[in-house]
Every structure is written in C-alpha cells, then in structure tokens.
C-alpha cells in the first residue's frame, strides 16, 4: 500500500510556475504555446468576456445604472422648472438658429439714404426663435438637449415610498421605431433606451394621430414602463390610478384609463386573429374604430362604463411582458373631455377576458373557446 501511495504522490507532482507571471501565462496565449493551447486559452477568454457582459447586463436590467437614475432626475427637474439650460450644462444636441440667407441673384445696390431707417426697423423685429411656434416653456431646456422631444408622460400617484412617480419621462419621436430602443434621451447608446412615440404619424402643433402609441422598455429596475404592469393587479387599483398626464410641446392634457390587455406579436400565438393595435393610429371610418374598440373590449382586463367615440383622442402605452415569449402588455387611455369628472366611472374585473392561446398553453391550461371580438360583453348588474 505504501508503494502505491508513493506512486500516487509522484504522479501528482505539480511543477507549475505559481508566480504572478506564471498565472498570466496560463491564461493568455504565450510564446511557445502550441496551436491547441492557444485555441483553448482564446476560448476561455471569450467565455469570460461573454459572462462578464451578461452579468453586467443583468445587473443594469435589475437595478439600473446610477447614471440612468441621475439622468431621469435631471430631466424631470428641467421639465418642472422650465427655462433654459444652466451655463455649466453640456448641450449634447444644440439647436442651431436658422441662418439668414440672401438671394445670390439680387445685385441691387443699397440706397445709402435707407441705411438709417433699416437699422431702426431692425430693432423692432423680434429674433427668430429656434423653438417650434407656440411651444410651452417647460420644454425649452429639454428641446435644447434633444429637439426630437415631442412631449412628457406622467402617471401621478403611481409612486414609490418616497412619493416619486415611477413613470415621469420625456417622450421623443424620430424617423423610425428602432433608434430609441437602445439610445437614451441624450442619444447615447443605452440598453434601456427612451420612451418614444410611433414614427408613422408625425406629431406637430396642428396635427397628429388620433391614437398616439408610445413604447417603452419593461426594466427590472422598476424604471420606464415596468410599472404599467401594476394595472394587472385589480380593478380598485385602476380606479385609484386612472389618470395619465400626457403633454405635447404645445398643450397639457389628462387622459383616463379605459383598459389594458395582454397580447402577442405573432399570428401563431393565438387562436384568434392578432390584434394589430400598433397600427391603429387613425380611424378613417367607423369600421376602423370598431375594429380597434371591439378588440380592446374583448381583451380588456376590466369592464368600465367610460364611453368612447371615434371623435375622442387616445394614447396607447406599450411594453414587453413576461407571461410568454414575445408578449406585450398595453394600457390605453382616452383624453378627458372638457368638464368631465373622472371619479364618476367604475371598473370591474372582466370574467371573459381574452388572452392569447399561447398564454394558456404556457401554463398547462386548456385554451377557452369564444366567439371572438363580437361576443356578448359582460355588463355588471345594477
């Protein structure tokens, strides 16, 4: 036995260089390594980099970065205080004043006798503003930073223990629905992106969609649109938080929540035709409106006595969900009419709410059968 033990000790003899440089040579490709050893080390290094990036991504998703929270507070302060950027604030996307140009074909000579009167008249002419006509002063500093801004979204009262509203962000709009998926308000590349309005219908002072669709990420840190999922809780919660404030550059408006629903983004996810809510910007006729409204009622988590018409304006807030792969959770609100009291309305749970078939399959349940968006809606007893 002793001879066997001696033999084992001999085979386990470790002649490795345990110095710092020795450890480095074990990890990094080094002079004298054969091809197989170099490949092994490269695979190891790539795996370490991928793991580090994945862990970092998970931490940012779950807790957010310090810069994300600081930027959110900074932008909120700018909006609340209005005015212009402080002198010590870096302007990432400055607004350039329009240049005054002259006609190159105009060879007329200036009459010296008119110089004095021209100078006097110039003093009475207002300077050209770099901002959209009629823009609210709250947006001045924000517009200086990023002229893609088209509004501000806030859900008052949906707040943390310190009273800070969870959803209180600027809304931007650009030429596509891709850029702000992974770029923040300062146009820096960030995985949490920004809240952005769908690009298909440009929002201006005098025109815009009847239904403004706003997208935002569902961040584990509780930021951006993650707290939209609170509307899944119960009818009384919706009643307590049924007002959403969405202000464009030109006017402030309150909207009342009329419903929320879970949906997929692929036809094969349901036994009913997919609800293409993300294409419902305008209602050209009653057929368009009926399609949108009936599908909302069909999928709505709640039944409410709030009436809606094709003449009303709406906002749709859309974010990712976790019930199944490629799921979306959507909250829709109608613009309050003049003099309308939002406290007069009620909400009750919808016993016949339609969820995509893949939802039931994911949890091992039988897929309910119904007649589609034209079924008889539940009406609470009086």
C-alpha positions in Angstrom: 0.0 0.0 0.0 2.8 2.4 0.9 4.4 1.8 -2.5 1.0 2.7 -4.1 0.7 5.9 -2.1 4.2 6.8 -3.1 3.4 6.2 -6.7 0.3 8.4 -6.5 2.2 11.2 -4.9 4.7 11.0 -7.7 2.1 11.3 -10.4 0.5 14.4 -8.7 3.8 16.3 -8.6 3.0 19.9 -9.7 5.8 21.8 -11.4 3.7 24.8 -12.4 5.1 28.3 -12.0 2.9 29.8 -9.3 4.3 33.3 -9.6 2.1 36.2 -10.9 3.7 35.9 -14.4 3.2 32.2 -14.3 -0.5 32.6 -13.7 -0.7 35.1 -16.5 1.0 32.7 -18.9 -1.6 30.0 -18.0 -4.4 32.3 -19.1 -3.1 34.3 -22.0 -1.6 33.0 -25.3 2.2 33.0 -24.8 5.3 32.4 -26.8 6.0 28.7 -27.1 2.3 27.6 -26.8 1.2 25.1 -29.4 -1.9 25.7 -31.6 -4.2 23.6 -29.4 -3.1 25.5 -26.2 -3.6 28.9 -27.9 -7.2 27.9 -29.1 -8.0 26.7 -25.5 -6.9 30.0 -24.0 -8.8 32.1 -26.6 -12.0 30.1 -26.0 -11.6 30.6 -22.2 -11.1 34.4 -22.6 -14.1 34.8 -24.9 -16.2 32.9 -22.4 -15.1 35.2 -19.6 -15.9 38.3 -21.6 -19.3 37.0 -22.5 -20.1 36.0 -18.9 -19.0 39.4 -17.6 -21.1 41.3 -20.2 -24.1 39.1 -19.4 -23.8 39.6 -15.6 -23.4 43.4 -16.2 -26.4 43.5 -18.4 -28.5 41.6 -15.8 -27.4 44.0 -13.1 -28.3 47.0 -15.2 -31.7 45.5 -16.0 -32.5 44.6 -12.5 -31.2 47.6 -10.6 -30.4 50.3 -13.3 -27.2 52.3 -13.5 -26.5 55.3 -11.3 -26.3 57.4 -14.5 -29.8 56.3 -15.6 -31.3 57.4 -12.3 -29.3 60.6 -12.3 -30.4 61.5 -15.8 -34.0 60.8 -15.0 -33.9 63.2 -12.0 -32.1 65.8 -14.1 -34.6 65.7 -16.9 -37.5 65.8 -14.6 -36.1 68.9 -12.8 -35.6 70.6 -16.2 -39.2 69.9 -17.1 -40.7 71.1 -13.8 -38.6 74.2 -13.7 -38.7 75.1 -17.4 -36.5 77.8 -18.7 -33.1 77.2 -20.3 -30.1 75.1 -19.6 -27.7 76.3 -16.9 -24.4 77.7 -18.3 -22.4 74.7 -16.9 -24.6 72.1 -18.6 -23.3 70.4 -21.6 -25.7 70.6 -24.5 -25.4 67.3 -26.4 -27.6 68.2 -29.3 -27.6 72.0 -29.6 -30.3 73.7 -31.6 -28.8 75.9 -34.2 -30.6 79.2 -35.0 -31.7 79.4 -38.6 -29.3 81.2 -40.8 -30.5 84.2 -42.8 -29.6 83.8 -46.4 -29.7 86.3 -49.3 -30.6 85.8 -52.9 -27.3 85.4 -54.9 -29.1 86.8 -58.0 -30.0 90.0 -56.2 -27.5 92.6 -57.4 -29.4 95.6 -56.4 -27.4 98.3 -54.6 -28.4 99.6 -51.3 -29.5 103.1 -51.2 -27.3 104.9 -48.6 -30.3 107.1 -47.6 -32.2 103.9 -46.4 -29.5 102.6 -44.1 -30.6 104.6 -41.0 -34.2 103.6 -41.4 -33.3 100.0 -41.9 -31.3 99.9 -38.7 -34.2 101.4 -36.8 -36.6 98.9 -38.2 -34.3 96.0 -37.3 -34.5 97.0 -33.7 -38.3 96.4 -33.8 -38.0 92.9 -35.4 -38.2 90.0 -32.9 -35.3 87.5 -33.2 -36.1 84.2 -34.9 -36.9 81.5 -32.3 -35.1 78.2 -32.6 -38.2 76.5 -31.0 -41.5 75.3 -32.6 -44.1 78.1 -32.6 -46.3 78.0 -29.5 -44.1 75.6 -27.6 -44.6 75.5 -23.8 -41.8 77.0 -21.8 -41.5 73.8 -19.7 -39.8 72.2 -22.8 -37.2 74.9 -23.5 -34.2 73.3 -21.8 -35.2 69.8 -22.9 -35.6 70.9 -26.5 -32.1 72.4 -26.3 -30.7 69.0 -25.4 -32.8 67.0 -27.9 -35.1 68.5 -30.5 -36.7 65.0 -31.0 -38.7 65.6 -27.9 -42.5 65.8 -28.5 -44.0 65.5 -25.1 -43.9 64.5 -21.4 -45.6 61.4 -19.9 -46.5 61.1 -16.2 -48.8 58.9 -14.2 -49.4 60.9 -11.0 -49.7 58.9 -7.8 -48.2 55.7 -9.2 -45.2 56.3 -6.9 -42.5 54.8 -4.7 -42.3 55.0 -0.9 -40.7 58.5 -1.2 -43.5 59.8 -3.3 -41.6 59.9 -6.6 -43.7 58.9 -9.6 -42.4 55.8 -11.3 -43.4 57.0 -14.8 -42.3 60.6 -15.3 -40.3 60.8 -18.6 -39.9 62.8 -21.8 -41.3 61.3 -25.0 -39.3 61.5 -28.2 -40.2 60.8 -31.9 -37.8 60.3 -34.8 -37.8 58.7 -38.3 -38.1 55.1 -37.1 -39.1 52.9 -34.2 -35.5 51.5 -33.8 -33.2 54.2 -32.7 -34.6 54.9 -29.2 -34.9 51.2 -28.4 -31.3 51.4 -27.4 -30.5 55.1 -27.2 -31.4 57.4 -24.3 -32.7 60.9 -24.4 -29.2 62.3 -24.8 -28.8 60.0 -27.9 -26.2 57.9 -26.1 -26.3 54.2 -26.7 -28.0 52.6 -23.6 -29.8 49.3 -23.3 -32.8 51.0 -21.5 -33.5 53.4 -24.4 -36.2 56.1 -24.0 -39.9 56.5 -24.3 -40.8 57.1 -27.9 -43.9 57.8 -29.9 -44.5 55.7 -33.1 -43.0 57.4 -36.1 -45.7 56.7 -38.6 -47.7 59.9 -37.9 -45.7 63.0 -37.2 -46.8 65.0 -34.2 -46.9 68.7 -34.8 -48.8 71.7 -33.3 -51.7 71.3 -35.7 -51.7 67.6 -36.5 -51.0 64.2 -35.1 -52.5 60.7 -34.7 -55.9 60.2 -33.1 -54.2 57.4 -31.1 -50.7 58.2 -30.0 -48.7 55.0 -29.5 -45.8 55.3 -27.0 -43.3 52.5 -26.5 -41.0 51.9 -23.5 -39.0 49.1 -22.0 -40.1 46.9 -19.1 -37.0 47.3 -16.9 -36.4 45.0 -13.9 -35.1 48.1 -12.1 -38.7 49.4 -11.9 -38.0 52.2 -14.4 -39.6 53.3 -17.7 -42.7 51.2 -18.4 -42.2 48.4 -15.9 -44.9 49.7 -13.5 -47.5 49.6 -16.3 -47.8 46.0 -15.1 -49.3 47.3 -11.9 -52.6 47.7 -13.8 -52.9 43.9 -13.9 -53.5 43.9 -10.1 -57.2 44.6 -9.6 -60.0 47.0 -10.6 -59.6 49.1 -7.5 -56.0 49.8 -8.4 -57.0 51.1 -11.8 -59.7 53.3 -10.2 -57.1 54.8 -7.9 -54.6 55.4 -10.8 -56.8 56.0 -13.7 -55.4 59.4 -14.8 -52.4 59.7 -17.1 -50.9 63.1 -18.0 -49.5 63.4 -21.4 -48.4 66.8 -22.5 -47.2 67.6 -26.0 -44.9 70.5 -26.7 -48.0 72.7 -27.1 -50.6 71.6 -24.6 -51.1 69.7 -21.4 -53.8 67.0 -21.3 -55.2 64.4 -18.9 -56.3 61.0 -20.1 -58.4 58.4 -18.3 -57.5 54.8 -18.5 -60.1 52.8 -20.4 -58.4 49.4 -20.5 -55.4 47.2 -20.6 -54.6 43.8 -22.1 -52.1 41.2 -22.8 -51.2 40.2 -26.4 -48.7 38.6 -28.7 -46.9 39.9 -31.8 -47.3 36.8 -34.0 -50.3 35.3 -35.6 -49.5 31.8 -34.4 -49.6 32.8 -30.8 -53.4 32.9 -30.7 -56.5 31.0 -32.0 -58.0 34.4 -32.9 -56.6 36.9 -35.4 -53.8 39.0 -33.9 -54.9 42.4 -32.7 -52.7 44.9 -34.6 -53.1 47.7 -32.1 -49.7 49.1 -33.0 -51.1 50.0 -36.5 -54.2 51.8 -35.2 -53.1 55.5 -35.4 -56.1 57.0 -37.0 -59.7 55.9 -37.5 -60.6 56.7 -41.1 -64.1 55.5 -40.6 -66.4 53.6 -38.2 -65.1 50.3 -39.5 -61.5 51.2 -38.3 -62.8 52.4 -35.0 -65.0 49.3 -34.4 -62.0 47.0 -35.1 -59.9 48.8 -32.6 -62.5 49.3 -29.9 -64.1 45.8 -30.1 -60.7 44.2 -29.8 -59.8 46.4 -26.8 -63.1 45.4 -25.0 -62.6 41.8 -26.0 -59.1 41.6 -24.4 -59.7 44.2 -21.6 -58.8 43.0 -18.1 -61.6 45.3 -16.8 -65.1 46.4 -17.7 -65.8 50.1 -17.3 -68.7 52.5 -18.0 -66.4 55.0 -19.7 -67.9 55.7 -23.2 -65.6 56.2 -26.2 -66.2 57.6 -29.7 -64.4 58.0 -32.9 -64.1 61.7 -32.2 -62.1 61.2 -29.0 -58.3 61.2 -28.8 -56.3 58.3 -27.2 -52.9 57.3 -26.0 -51.6 53.7 -26.1 -48.7 52.7 -23.8 -47.0 49.5 -24.9 -44.2 47.5 -23.2 -42.9 43.9 -23.1 -44.3 41.3 -20.7 -43.1 38.1 -19.3 -46.1 35.7 -19.5 -44.7 34.2 -22.6 -42.1 34.9 -25.2 -42.8 38.0 -27.4 -45.7 39.1 -25.2 -46.8 42.7 -24.8 -48.8 44.5 -22.1 -50.8 47.5 -23.3 -52.6 50.3 -21.4 -55.0 52.6 -23.3 -56.5 55.9 -22.1 -58.9 58.4 -23.6 -58.4 62.2 -23.4 -60.7 63.7 -20.8 -63.4 65.8 -22.3 -64.0 69.4 -21.1 -65.6 69.4 -17.7 -65.6 65.6 -17.4 -65.3 64.1 -13.9 -63.1 61.0 -13.9 -64.3 60.0 -10.5 -67.8 59.1 -11.8 -66.7 55.9 -13.6 -66.3 52.4 -12.3 -64.1 49.4 -13.1 -64.9 45.7 -12.5 -62.9 42.6 -13.4 -63.8 41.1 -16.8 -64.7 37.4 -16.3 -64.4 36.8 -20.0 -61.1 38.5 -20.7 -59.4 37.0 -23.8 -55.7 36.2 -23.6 -53.6 34.7 -26.4 -53.8 30.9 -26.7 -50.1 30.6 -26.0 -50.7 32.1 -22.6 -52.9 29.2 -21.5 -50.6 26.7 -23.2 -47.6 28.0 -21.3 -49.2 27.3 -18.0 -50.7 24.0 -19.0 -54.3 25.2 -19.1 -57.0 24.5 -21.6 -57.5 27.3 -24.2 -61.0 28.8 -23.7 -63.3 28.9 -26.7 -65.2 32.1 -27.5 -66.8 33.9 -30.4 -64.1 36.5 -30.9 -64.4 40.3 -30.6 -68.1 40.3 -31.3 -69.1 38.2 -28.3 -71.7 39.4 -25.8 -69.8 41.6 -23.3 -70.3 41.2 -19.6 -72.3 44.0 -18.1 -72.3 44.4 -14.3 -75.6 44.1 -12.5 -77.2 47.4 -11.4 
